[in-house]
Amino acid sequence: MKLIPPQYVKPFVRGDKTDRNDAQGICEAALRPAMPEVALKSQEQQAMLAVHRVRELIDKQRRQLANQLRGLLMEFGEVMPQGIPTLRAHPNR
């Protein structure tokens, strides 16, 4: 199996983006002898990337929740500075 970076395949794709045109572009690019390949990742590397993606998602959702809470509190006249530590340290929890 050979993985080809998409930026090298793009010049070989003709017409609109369809599965058929993409497959033809990939085949055309794969036939080129000097086409660079992407290194395959081990299962451990893929697992670590998955952990990082989940962690980023949790962090994003935490920030969204803090911002939503700050906005709701502002509607009731309670203005708070940005940052999750300020929400935790607020005396009227």
MOPAC internal coordinates of N, CA, C and O (Angstrom, degrees):
PM7 1SCF
backbone

  N    0.0000 0     0.00 0     0.00 0    0    0    0
  C    1.4335 1     0.00 0     0.00 0    1    0    0
  C    1.5188 1   107.91 1     0.00 0    2    1    0
  O    1.2310 1   121.17 1   -34.05 1    3    2    1
  N    1.3156 1   115.36 1   145.95 1    3    2    1
  C    1.4559 1   121.75 1  -176.72 1    5    3    2
  C    1.5245 1   108.44 1  -133.55 1    6    5    3
  O    1.2310 1   120.26 1   -57.25 1    7    6    5
  N    1.3331 1   117.10 1   122.75 1    7    6    5
  C    1.4653 1   121.40 1   177.15 1    9    7    6
  C    1.5170 1   108.81 1   -99.05 1   10    9    7
  O    1.2310 1   120.90 1   -50.77 1   11   10    9
  N    1.3239 1   115.88 1   129.23 1   11   10    9
  C    1.4580 1   121.89 1  -178.09 1   13   11   10
  C    1.5241 1   108.39 1  -114.06 1   14   13   11
  O    1.2310 1   119.83 1   -47.18 1   15   14   13
  N    1.3359 1   117.92 1   132.82 1   15   14   13
  C    1.4693 1   119.26 1   177.44 1   17   15   14
  C    1.5219 1   111.33 1   -61.48 1   18   17   15
  O    1.2310 1   119.81 1   -42.04 1   19   18   17
  N    1.3254 1   117.97 1   137.96 1   19   18   17
  C    1.4693 1   120.58 1  -175.35 1   21   19   18
  C    1.5236 1   113.99 1   -61.82 1   22   21   19
  O    1.2310 1   119.91 1   150.19 1   23   22   21
  N    1.3423 1   117.77 1   -29.81 1   23   22   21
  C    1.4675 1   118.78 1  -179.75 1   25   23   22
  C    1.5234 1   111.69 1   -67.71 1   26   25   23
  O    1.2310 1   119.77 1   159.74 1   27   26   25
  N    1.3390 1   118.05 1   -20.26 1   27   26   25
  C    1.4552 1   120.62 1   176.53 1   29   27   26
  C    1.5246 1   111.94 1   -87.23 1   30   29   27
  O    1.2310 1   120.30 1   157.94 1   31   30   29
  N    1.3348 1   117.04 1   -22.06 1   31   30   29
  C    1.4607 1   121.31 1   179.84 1   33   31   30
  C    1.5265 1   110.68 1   -82.95 1   34   33   31
  O    1.2310 1   120.37 1   147.23 1   35   34   33
  N    1.3207 1   116.91 1   -32.77 1   35   34   33
  C    1.4680 1   122.53 1  -174.12 1   37   35   34
  C    1.5285 1   113.27 1   -50.04 1   38   37   35
  O    1.2310 1   118.16 1   136.21 1   39   38   37
  N    1.3435 1   121.12 1   -43.79 1   39   38   37
  C    1.4676 1   119.64 1  -179.47 1   41   39   38
  C    1.5375 1   114.04 1   -62.97 1   42   41   39
  O    1.2310 1   120.29 1   160.16 1   43   42   41
  N    1.3363 1   117.06 1   -19.84 1   43   42   41
  C    1.4632 1   120.32 1  -177.61 1   45   43   42
  C    1.5263 1   113.11 1   -92.37 1   46   45   43
  O    1.2310 1   120.00 1   171.48 1   47   46   45
  N    1.3237 1   117.61 1    -8.52 1   47   46   45
  C    1.4651 1   121.07 1  -179.68 1   49   47   46
  C    1.5195 1   108.81 1   -83.92 1   50   49   47
  O    1.2310 1   120.96 1   -53.06 1   51   50   49
  N    1.3357 1   115.76 1   126.94 1   51   50   49
  C    1.4670 1   121.08 1  -179.28 1   53   51   50
  C    1.5165 1   109.52 1  -108.91 1   54   53   51
  O    1.2310 1   120.68 1   -38.16 1   55   54   53
  N    1.3073 1   116.31 1   141.84 1   55   54   53
  C    1.4641 1   121.08 1   175.52 1   57   55   54
  C    1.5119 1   112.62 1    79.06 1   58   57   55
  O    1.2310 1   121.78 1    17.59 1   59   58   57
  N    1.3251 1   114.21 1  -162.41 1   59   58   57
  C    1.4584 1   121.03 1  -178.53 1   61   59   58
  C    1.5185 1   111.08 1   -69.70 1   62   61   59
  O    1.2310 1   120.93 1   -13.07 1   63   62   61
  N    1.3213 1   115.83 1   166.93 1   63   62   61
  C    1.4544 1   120.83 1   179.99 1   65   63   62
  C    1.5216 1   109.88 1   -80.65 1   66   65   63
  O    1.2310 1   120.95 1   -80.14 1   67   66   65
  N    1.3026 1   115.79 1    99.86 1   67   66   65
  C    1.4585 1   121.91 1   173.45 1   69   67   66
  C    1.5210 1   107.58 1  -128.95 1   70   69   67
  O    1.2310 1   120.59 1   -16.62 1   71   70   69
  N    1.3220 1   116.48 1   163.38 1   71   70   69
  C    1.4597 1   119.91 1   179.24 1   73   71   70
  C    1.5269 1   110.68 1   -59.97 1   74   73   71
  O    1.2310 1   120.95 1   139.46 1   75   74   73
  N    1.3206 1   115.79 1   -40.54 1   75   74   73
  C    1.4698 1   120.01 1  -178.32 1   77   75   74
  C    1.5262 1   110.92 1   -64.59 1   78   77   75
  O    1.2310 1   120.25 1   132.50 1   79   78   77
  N    1.3469 1   117.12 1   -47.50 1   79   78   77
  C    1.4601 1   120.13 1   179.94 1   81   79   78
  C    1.5281 1   111.49 1   -65.10 1   82   81   79
  O    1.2310 1   120.53 1   141.87 1   83   82   81
  N    1.3357 1   116.59 1   -38.13 1   83   82   81
  C    1.4588 1   120.06 1   177.26 1   85   83   82
  C    1.5303 1   110.89 1   -63.15 1   86   85   83
  O    1.2310 1   120.46 1   135.23 1   87   86   85
  N    1.3332 1   116.72 1   -44.77 1   87   86   85
  C    1.4645 1   120.57 1  -179.68 1   89   87   86
  C    1.5333 1   110.99 1   -63.21 1   90   89   87
  O    1.2310 1   120.33 1   139.09 1   91   90   89
  N    1.3250 1   116.98 1   -40.91 1   91   90   89
  C    1.4700 1   119.56 1   177.72 1   93   91   90
  C    1.5262 1   110.95 1   -64.36 1   94   93   91
  O    1.2310 1   120.10 1   139.71 1   95   94   93
  N    1.3244 1   117.41 1   -40.29 1   95   94   93
  C    1.4580 1   120.95 1   177.76 1   97   95   94
  C    1.5154 1   112.06 1   -64.25 1   98   97   95
  O    1.2310 1   120.42 1   139.55 1   99   98   97
  N    1.3234 1   116.81 1   -40.45 1   99   98   97
  C    1.4648 1   121.03 1   178.16 1  101   99   98
  C    1.5227 1   110.32 1   -64.49 1  102  101   99
  O    1.2310 1   120.32 1   136.16 1  103  102  101
  N    1.3277 1   117.00 1   -43.84 1  103  102  101
  C    1.4692 1   120.69 1   178.61 1  105  103  102
  C    1.5286 1   110.97 1   -62.15 1  106  105  103
  O    1.2310 1   120.76 1   136.55 1  107  106  105
  N    1.3196 1   116.16 1   -43.45 1  107  106  105
  C    1.4638 1   120.82 1   179.08 1  109  107  106
  C    1.5271 1   110.98 1   -61.39 1  110  109  107
  O    1.2310 1   120.80 1   135.70 1  111  110  109
  N    1.3287 1   116.08 1   -44.30 1  111  110  109
  C    1.4637 1   120.20 1  -179.28 1  113  111  110
  C    1.5280 1   111.22 1   -68.41 1  114  113  111
  O    1.2310 1   120.24 1   142.41 1  115  114  113
  N    1.3283 1   117.14 1   -37.59 1  115  114  113
  C    1.4672 1   120.63 1  -177.82 1  117  115  114
  C    1.5159 1   112.20 1   -66.70 1  118  117  115
  O    1.2310 1   120.28 1   154.56 1  119  118  117
  N    1.3366 1   117.08 1   -25.44 1  119  118  117
  C    1.4613 1   119.92 1  -179.91 1  121  119  118
  C    1.5268 1   112.88 1   -76.22 1  122  121  119
  O    1.2310 1   120.22 1   165.25 1  123  122  121
  N    1.3176 1   117.18 1   -14.75 1  123  122  121
  C    1.4662 1   120.39 1   179.27 1  125  123  122
  C    1.5270 1   109.17 1   -73.87 1  126  125  123
  O    1.2310 1   120.08 1   -50.99 1  127  126  125
  N    1.3350 1   117.44 1   129.01 1  127  126  125
  C    1.4741 1   119.45 1  -175.87 1  129  127  126
  C    1.5356 1   113.58 1   -70.26 1  130  129  127
  O    1.2310 1   119.35 1   150.75 1  131  130  129
  N    1.3104 1   118.85 1   -29.25 1  131  130  129
  C    1.4630 1   120.90 1  -175.63 1  133  131  130
  C    1.5297 1   112.48 1   -95.43 1  134  133  131
  O    1.2310 1   119.90 1  -165.15 1  135  134  133
  N    1.3053 1   117.79 1    14.85 1  135  134  133
  C    1.4624 1   121.11 1  -177.66 1  137  135  134
  C    1.5288 1   109.37 1   -71.11 1  138  137  135
  O    1.2310 1   119.84 1   -55.66 1  139  138  137
  N    1.3607 1   117.90 1   124.34 1  139  138  137
  C    1.4723 1   119.46 1   179.54 1  141  139  138
  C    1.5187 1   111.21 1   -70.09 1  142  141  139
  O    1.2310 1   121.14 1   -26.96 1  143  142  141
  N    1.3231 1   115.43 1   153.04 1  143  142  141
  C    1.4580 1   121.47 1  -179.28 1  145  143  142
  C    1.5198 1   109.99 1  -113.77 1  146  145  143
  O    1.2310 1   121.07 1   -23.94 1  147  146  145
  N    1.3222 1   115.55 1   156.06 1  147  146  145
  C    1.4564 1   122.20 1   174.58 1  149  147  146
  C    1.5207 1   107.53 1   -92.80 1  150  149  147
  O    1.2310 1   120.73 1   -44.00 1  151  150  149
  N    1.3277 1   116.20 1   136.00 1  151  150  149
  C    1.4661 1   119.79 1   178.81 1  153  151  150
  C    1.5294 1   109.73 1   -68.65 1  154  153  151
  O    1.2310 1   120.78 1   -39.59 1  155  154  153
  N    1.3239 1   116.12 1   140.41 1  155  154  153
  C    1.4609 1   121.07 1   178.26 1  157  155  154
  C    1.5201 1   109.42 1   -75.73 1  158  157  155
  O    1.2310 1   120.24 1   -36.10 1  159  158  157
  N    1.3275 1   117.16 1   143.90 1  159  158  157
  C    1.4571 1   122.10 1   178.56 1  161  159  158
  C    1.5236 1   109.52 1   -94.31 1  162  161  159
  O    1.2310 1   121.21 1   -35.58 1  163  162  161
  N    1.3140 1   115.28 1   144.42 1  163  162  161
  C    1.4587 1   119.60 1   176.36 1  165  163  162
  C    1.5306 1   108.76 1   -76.69 1  166  165  163
  O    1.2310 1   120.75 1   -10.96 1  167  166  165
  N    1.3237 1   116.18 1   169.04 1  167  166  165
  C    1.4607 1   120.20 1   178.70 1  169  167  166
  C    1.5224 1   110.91 1   -63.79 1  170  169  167
  O    1.2310 1   120.37 1   144.15 1  171  170  169
  N    1.3324 1   116.90 1   -35.85 1  171  170  169
  C    1.4618 1   120.49 1   178.72 1  173  171  170
  C    1.5282 1   110.49 1   -64.73 1  174  173  171
  O    1.2310 1   120.02 1   139.13 1  175  174  173
  N    1.3259 1   117.56 1   -40.87 1  175  174  173
  C    1.4583 1   120.96 1   178.42 1  177  175  174
  C    1.5296 1   110.89 1   -65.27 1  178  177  175
  O    1.2310 1   120.39 1   137.40 1  179  178  177
  N    1.3243 1   116.86 1   -42.60 1  179  178  177
  C    1.4623 1   120.56 1   178.54 1  181  179  178
  C    1.5226 1   111.03 1   -64.22 1  182  181  179
  O    1.2310 1   120.43 1   140.08 1  183  182  181
  N    1.3361 1   116.78 1   -39.92 1  183  182  181
  C    1.4637 1   120.55 1   178.86 1  185  183  182
  C    1.5308 1   110.48 1   -64.37 1  186  185  183
  O    1.2310 1   120.32 1   138.63 1  187  186  185
  N    1.3266 1   116.99 1   -41.37 1  187  186  185
  C    1.4675 1   120.30 1   179.92 1  189  187  186
  C    1.5217 1   110.52 1   -66.30 1  190  189  187
  O    1.2310 1   119.70 1   140.80 1  191  190  189
  N    1.3303 1   118.18 1   -39.20 1  191  190  189
  C    1.4558 1   121.24 1   176.37 1  193  191  190
  C    1.5265 1   111.11 1   -63.27 1  194  193  191
  O    1.2310 1   120.36 1   141.87 1  195  194  193
  N    1.3166 1   116.91 1   -38.13 1  195  194  193
  C    1.4691 1   120.60 1   178.10 1  197  195  194
  C    1.5199 1   110.32 1   -65.10 1  198  197  195
  O    1.2310 1   120.08 1   138.88 1  199  198  197
  N    1.3339 1   117.44 1   -41.12 1  199  198  197
  C    1.4630 1   121.07 1   177.91 1  201  199  198
  C    1.5266 1   109.99 1   -61.79 1  202  201  199
  O    1.2310 1   120.28 1   137.38 1  203  202  201
  N    1.3321 1   117.07 1   -42.62 1  203  202  201
  C    1.4638 1   120.83 1   179.58 1  205  203  202
  C    1.5322 1   111.49 1   -64.28 1  206  205  203
  O    1.2310 1   120.33 1   139.31 1  207  206  205
  N    1.3376 1   116.97 1   -40.69 1  207  206  205
  C    1.4720 1   119.84 1   179.09 1  209  207  206
  C    1.5317 1   110.98 1   -64.13 1  210  209  207
  O    1.2310 1   120.47 1   138.41 1  211  210  209
  N    1.3371 1   116.71 1   -41.59 1  211  210  209
  C    1.4645 1   120.28 1   178.99 1  213  211  210
  C    1.5285 1   109.86 1   -64.75 1  214  213  211
  O    1.2310 1   120.74 1   137.97 1  215  214  213
  N    1.3264 1   116.18 1   -42.03 1  215  214  213
  C    1.4673 1   120.04 1   179.85 1  217  215  214
  C    1.5320 1   111.10 1   -63.03 1  218  217  215
  O    1.2310 1   120.25 1   137.53 1  219  218  217
  N    1.3394 1   117.12 1   -42.47 1  219  218  217
  C    1.4607 1   120.68 1   177.51 1  221  219  218
  C    1.5234 1   111.27 1   -61.62 1  222  221  219
  O    1.2310 1   120.51 1   139.10 1  223  222  221
  N    1.3360 1   116.63 1   -40.90 1  223  222  221
  C    1.4618 1   120.80 1   179.05 1  225  223  222
  C    1.5248 1   111.06 1   -63.40 1  226  225  223
  O    1.2310 1   120.41 1   135.89 1  227  226  225
  N    1.3341 1   116.83 1   -44.11 1  227  226  225
  C    1.4638 1   120.52 1   179.20 1  229  227  226
  C    1.5232 1   109.91 1   -62.58 1  230  229  227
  O    1.2310 1   120.06 1   137.68 1  231  230  229
  N    1.3251 1   117.49 1   -42.32 1  231  230  229
  C    1.4567 1   121.37 1   179.98 1  233  231  230
  C    1.5315 1   110.79 1   -64.39 1  234  233  231
  O    1.2310 1   120.52 1   139.05 1  235  234  233
  N    1.3244 1   116.62 1   -40.95 1  235  234  233
  C    1.4686 1   120.65 1   178.85 1  237  235  234
  C    1.5304 1   110.66 1   -64.05 1  238  237  235
  O    1.2310 1   120.48 1   135.27 1  239  238  237
  N    1.3370 1   116.69 1   -44.73 1  239  238  237
  C    1.4581 1   120.37 1  -179.86 1  241  239  238
  C    1.5333 1   111.29 1   -65.95 1  242  241  239
  O    1.2310 1   120.32 1   145.24 1  243  242  241
  N    1.3176 1   116.99 1   -34.76 1  243  242  241
  C    1.4701 1   121.26 1   177.36 1  245  243  242
  C    1.5282 1   110.43 1   -63.97 1  246  245  243
  O    1.2310 1   120.88 1   136.04 1  247  246  245
  N    1.3426 1   115.92 1   -43.96 1  247  246  245
  C    1.4621 1   120.19 1   178.01 1  249  247  246
  C    1.5309 1   110.76 1   -64.41 1  250  249  247
  O    1.2310 1   120.37 1   138.06 1  251  250  249
  N    1.3384 1   116.90 1   -41.94 1  251  250  249
  C    1.4598 1   120.54 1   179.07 1  253  251  250
  C    1.5293 1   110.98 1   -61.16 1  254  253  251
  O    1.2310 1   120.63 1   136.66 1  255  254  253
  N    1.3165 1   116.40 1   -43.34 1  255  254  253
  C    1.4615 1   120.60 1  -179.99 1  257  255  254
  C    1.5264 1   110.65 1   -64.71 1  258  257  255
  O    1.2310 1   119.94 1   137.61 1  259  258  257
  N    1.3253 1   117.71 1   -42.39 1  259  258  257
  C    1.4626 1   120.73 1   178.57 1  261  259  258
  C    1.5244 1   110.55 1   -62.94 1  262  261  259
  O    1.2310 1   120.28 1   137.86 1  263  262  261
  N    1.3291 1   117.08 1   -42.14 1  263  262  261
  C    1.4640 1   119.77 1   178.99 1  265  263  262
  C    1.5287 1   111.46 1   -66.01 1  266  265  263
  O    1.2310 1   120.35 1   140.81 1  267  266  265
  N    1.3224 1   116.94 1   -39.19 1  267  266  265
  C    1.4591 1   120.01 1   178.78 1  269  267  266
  C    1.5287 1   110.47 1   -65.50 1  270  269  267
  O    1.2310 1   120.61 1   137.30 1  271  270  269
  N    1.3164 1   116.44 1   -42.70 1  271  270  269
  C    1.4634 1   120.43 1   178.17 1  273  271  270
  C    1.5221 1   110.26 1   -62.48 1  274  273  271
  O    1.2310 1   120.06 1   136.68 1  275  274  273
  N    1.3139 1   117.48 1   -43.32 1  275  274  273
  C    1.4623 1   121.39 1   178.39 1  277  275  274
  C    1.5292 1   110.61 1   -61.41 1  278  277  275
  O    1.2310 1   120.35 1   139.39 1  279  278  277
  N    1.3305 1   116.93 1   -40.61 1  279  278  277
  C    1.4641 1   120.55 1   177.86 1  281  279  278
  C    1.5148 1   112.33 1   -65.49 1  282  281  279
  O    1.2310 1   120.23 1   138.37 1  283  282  281
  N    1.3291 1   117.16 1   -41.63 1  283  282  281
  C    1.4678 1   120.54 1   178.44 1  285  283  282
  C    1.5310 1   111.06 1   -65.45 1  286  285  283
  O    1.2310 1   120.96 1   139.73 1  287  286  285
  N    1.3246 1   115.78 1   -40.27 1  287  286  285
  C    1.4643 1   118.72 1   177.82 1  289  287  286
  C    1.5247 1   111.10 1   -65.44 1  290  289  287
  O    1.2310 1   120.24 1   145.41 1  291  290  289
  N    1.3237 1   117.15 1   -34.59 1  291  290  289
  C    1.4570 1   120.70 1   179.47 1  293  291  290
  C    1.5263 1   110.76 1   -64.73 1  294  293  291
  O    1.2310 1   120.36 1   147.45 1  295  294  293
  N    1.3305 1   116.92 1   -32.55 1  295  294  293
  C    1.4593 1   120.11 1   177.45 1  297  295  294
  C    1.5252 1   111.62 1   -63.72 1  298  297  295
  O    1.2310 1   120.40 1   153.72 1  299  298  297
  N    1.3297 1   116.84 1   -26.28 1  299  298  297
  C    1.4611 1   121.20 1   178.69 1  301  299  298
  C    1.5320 1   111.84 1   -97.49 1  302  301  299
  O    1.2310 1   120.70 1  -168.74 1  303  302  301
  N    1.3389 1   116.27 1    11.26 1  303  302  301
  C    1.4610 1   120.54 1   175.67 1  305  303  302
  C    1.5085 1   115.26 1    88.64 1  306  305  303
  O    1.2310 1   119.92 1  -173.97 1  307  306  305
  N    1.2988 1   117.75 1     6.03 1  307  306  305
  C    1.4664 1   121.71 1  -179.31 1  309  307  306
  C    1.5304 1   108.39 1   -99.15 1  310  309  307
  O    1.2310 1   120.57 1   -81.73 1  311  310  309
  N    1.3323 1   116.52 1    98.27 1  311  310  309
  C    1.4608 1   120.95 1  -178.17 1  313  311  310
  C    1.5163 1   108.81 1   -91.76 1  314  313  311
  O    1.2310 1   120.95 1   -50.83 1  315  314  313
  N    1.3362 1   115.78 1   129.17 1  315  314  313
  C    1.4687 1   120.81 1  -178.07 1  317  315  314
  C    1.5158 1   109.56 1  -126.85 1  318  317  315
  O    1.2310 1   120.37 1   -33.80 1  319  318  317
  N    1.3318 1   116.90 1   146.20 1  319  318  317
  C    1.4606 1   119.02 1   175.63 1  321  319  318
  C    1.5240 1   110.90 1   -70.16 1  322  321  319
  O    1.2310 1   121.42 1   -17.73 1  323  322  321
  N    1.3243 1   114.89 1   162.27 1  323  322  321
  C    1.4581 1   119.57 1  -178.92 1  325  323  322
  C    1.5148 1   110.76 1   -70.04 1  326  325  323
  O    1.2310 1   121.39 1   -21.56 1  327  326  325
  N    1.3104 1   114.94 1   158.44 1  327  326  325
  C    1.4569 1   121.33 1   176.19 1  329  327  326
  C    1.5101 1   111.38 1   113.02 1  330  329  327
  O    1.2310 1   120.97 1   -42.30 1  331  330  329
  N    1.3143 1   115.74 1   137.70 1  331  330  329
  C    1.4582 1   121.04 1  -179.91 1  333  331  330
  C    1.5308 1   111.51 1   -68.39 1  334  333  331
  O    1.2310 1   118.97 1   142.98 1  335  334  333
  N    1.3289 1   119.56 1   -37.02 1  335  334  333
  C    1.4661 1   118.56 1   178.01 1  337  335  334
  C    1.5398 1   112.98 1   -60.33 1  338  337  335
  O    1.2310 1   120.11 1   147.58 1  339  338  337
  N    1.3313 1   117.39 1   -32.42 1  339  338  337
  C    1.4670 1   119.04 1   177.97 1  341  339  338
  C    1.5221 1   111.40 1   -68.18 1  342  341  339
  O    1.2310 1   119.74 1   147.63 1  343  342  341
  N    1.3179 1   118.10 1   -32.37 1  343  342  341
  C    1.4714 1   120.76 1   175.48 1  345  343  342
  C    1.5271 1   110.81 1   -66.46 1  346  345  343
  O    1.2310 1   121.07 1   139.27 1  347  346  345
  N    1.3138 1   115.55 1   -40.73 1  347  346  345
  C    1.4566 1   119.69 1  -179.95 1  349  347  346
  C    1.5191 1   111.82 1   -68.74 1  350  349  347
  O    1.2310 1   120.72 1   142.50 1  351  350  349
  N    1.3143 1   116.23 1   -37.50 1  351  350  349
  C    1.4583 1   120.52 1  -175.32 1  353  351  350
  C    1.5195 1   113.06 1   -83.13 1  354  353  351
  O    1.2310 1   119.78 1   175.27 1  355  354  353
  N    1.3297 1   118.03 1    -4.73 1  355  354  353
  C    1.4643 1   120.01 1  -177.15 1  357  355  354
  C    1.5234 1   109.42 1   -65.04 1  358  357  355
  O    1.2310 1   120.19 1   -47.85 1  359  358  357
  N    1.3625 1   117.25 1   132.15 1  359  358  357
  C    1.4625 1   120.02 1  -173.89 1  361  359  358
  C    1.5354 1   114.52 1   -71.49 1  362  361  359
  O    1.2310 1   118.98 1   155.76 1  363  362  361
  N    1.3201 1   119.56 1   -24.24 1  363  362  361
  C    1.4735 1   121.61 1  -175.92 1  365  363  362
  C    1.5220 1   111.71 1   -97.53 1  366  365  363
  O    1.2310 1   119.55 1  -126.91 1  367  366  365
  N    1.3000 1   118.47 1    53.09 1  367  366  365
  C    1.4517 1   120.74 1  -178.33 1  369  367  366
  C    1.4839 1   111.37 1   -74.53 1  370  369  367
  O    1.2310 1   120.10 1   180.00 1  371  370  369

